[in-house]
Amino acid sequence: MKIKILAVALALTALPSLVLAEGCSYGKQKQAMSCAAGTAYDAATNSCLPVTT
């Protein structure tokens, strides 16, 4: 019984720390996409398309 209480107390103590480790900018980060030479990123299709000149 004491082990269960200790495990619950440890989990409740560690949980807020783990949540705060994400930081305030959770979900606001954007990954930069790089395309191969001769292609450009098209936001409409979310893919790299050949560049026509």
C-alpha distance (Angstrom), angle and dihedral (degrees) to the residues before:
residue distance angle dihedral
M1 . . .
K2 3.80 . .
I3 3.81 90.4 .
K4 3.81 91.3 55.1
I5 3.80 91.7 49.8
L6 3.80 90.8 47.6
A7 3.82 91.4 49.3
V8 3.81 92.6 50.1
A9 3.80 92.1 46.3
L10 3.81 90.8 49.9
A11 3.81 92.1 48.5
L12 3.80 92.7 49.0
T13 3.80 90.1 48.6
A14 3.81 95.8 48.3
L15 3.81 98.3 41.4
P16 3.83 98.3 76.0
S17 3.79 90.6 48.6
L18 3.78 91.3 53.2
V19 3.79 92.2 48.1
L20 3.79 92.8 49.7
A21 3.80 91.0 49.0
E22 3.82 88.0 75.5
G23 3.79 89.5 66.3
C24 3.76 130.9 -146.0
S25 3.78 95.3 -70.1
Y26 3.82 96.0 67.0
G27 3.79 109.6 148.1
K28 3.81 94.7 7.9
Q29 3.78 96.4 91.3
K30 3.77 119.4 104.6
Q31 3.76 124.4 -158.7
A32 3.77 115.7 -135.4
M33 3.79 113.1 -127.8
S34 3.76 120.8 -145.5
C35 3.76 122.9 -160.5
A36 3.77 130.2 -157.1
A37 3.79 120.8 -95.8
G38 3.80 111.6 -74.0
T39 3.79 94.0 26.5
A40 3.79 134.2 90.3
Y41 3.80 132.0 -158.0
D42 3.79 115.4 -101.6
A43 3.81 112.0 -157.8
A44 3.80 92.8 -163.2
T45 3.80 93.1 62.1
N46 3.82 97.3 24.1
S47 3.78 90.8 -130.5
C48 3.78 142.6 96.1
L49 3.79 115.4 -93.0
P50 3.81 129.1 -169.1
V51 3.79 114.3 -95.6
T52 3.79 113.8 -121.1
T53 3.80 119.6 -158.4
